[in-house]
């Protein structure tokens, strides 16, 4: 129910339903007023008129005349089922009428009351008007409410049943509306997720129907066309830069190398040439890493993501760095669940993990162990590298992922490692978390679990 | 070895040609897309070295495709300034056998050319590999030197196997990273040196002669001195 409530479509549909119910209630009230209430008023008016006309007869024809008229009224066959008359002499004896049992003492005079009486020996709920005639006799004019009661309960019942059905229809309609809406939106969302993870060629399938969703989808597709065009432009520019920078760098390196090839001696010139080659290589590496970050950040990927077995990634990286860890008296261990896979790019995930492991080996002085682990949680897969070195001061943690920020300037490095890890994690819709391992550093790449993002057809929050 | 070098940049092309000739190979240079297509599809080469960006916007990959579509299986090494992982994967997927990014060390190019042409000559599966008195049992995954067993970790075994298979050749750090650790990025540290020195401790330290050699500025080789 909470999930349903979180859905905007459901709320809109429900609000719409509530408004509909309200208008239904107004219509019902008018209808009720027009039937039951007006009818009740008519009855009261008729009774007053009847009493008046009978009082008139009494004045002209006297008690006996009135008695006769009442008997006539009861016998004339009009309103036989509902009419109530009673004429009592001043002592309370019945002179005429069809009531058998009544309570004369309690009855207020000249006021319309609703009472249970015995009419022709049958119980009846009646509307009655008690009137004292000038000679002390009592005239009662009334009307049985049995029919009216039936109509009233019929009206109430129809309103209740109709209202219940309307409520059910509204709820079902809200659900249906939401589902339809969710289905249309899930197509768009799926495409958005694909695009978000770098697959820019993805487009929303457009149906021939000219509805709002088709128009929205078409607009989004146009937007994606434009973005893809721009990205292609950016890619073209960076390729050109790569070409135009790498080519002269390569040429310089080649010339230095060629010069060295013919003079393998230890003259200052050849040493300088060797140093220059090293510098060029370092420059190329920084350049490559910046491109790698840019590439990962822009999500400009041509390769689709595939299922990556993280065991292989961890094994490759741990077995690559184990020798380096040994030289620093550290033990590099790997802990893994059976089979943990995520959707991603294997080479980039390896690069990210390698950066974390290398950082741990380089900076966690005196940490006897470095633990690499892969763990599955309901919604995430976590790749964790934990050391027990000096760690990173809490205030520096947000800064270490910035490009070229270096915490330890005495250890050689480019200052790009954690930027690359962050970019790669983000590209996989994940995050890099750095925490205090007390003591040491716990670096975690938190990735969404494979399939956790796949949209089921129903139950999507919109 | 006859090499076709498709490269429009004259200095680089000349540098490659000189280097190849010094290494005892013959090289034909070609800087034009149409010519390259004709030579690549029609000629008999031991290896084609292909630049991706050719004048007039032609992509070397289209030449590569034509070569492959013509049923020509000559090893192709792409040499390109397009260095991103994506571009490399794309090149390999489109039929290249190796991808080297510019700028490159010449020794790296030479080592890769040799590894590629050697790989194309023999692909037989042997039960064991030998160099001098070192013997690798590929079935039981055991190593002996001078009759004494040597305990290697699985990855060290793969490293040694790769080196022994390419004995006598120069093997560069990136070749090892890619083939032994399936690592297609440059860690930028001396990590391979450390791995090699650990392996050397196991197979060379207590034996004579030394088999595993470091070639400064180039890489490593395993050979009988």
Interface residues (C-beta under 8 A of the other chain):
Chain A: X239 X242 X243 X246 X247 X249 X250 X251 X252 X253 X254 X255 X257 X258 X260 X261 X274 X277 X280 X282 X284 X285 X288 X291 X292 X295 X300 X301 X302 X303 X312 X316 X317 X319 X320 X321 X322 X323 X324 X326 X327 X345 X347 X348 X350 X351 X354 X358 X414
Chain B: X9 X11 X12 X15 X18 X19 X22 X53 X81 X82 X83 X84 X85 X86 X89 X90 X101 X102 X103 X104 X105 X106 X153 X154 X155 X177 X181 X182 X183 X184 X185 X186 X187 X188 X189 X191 X194 X195 X197 X198 X217
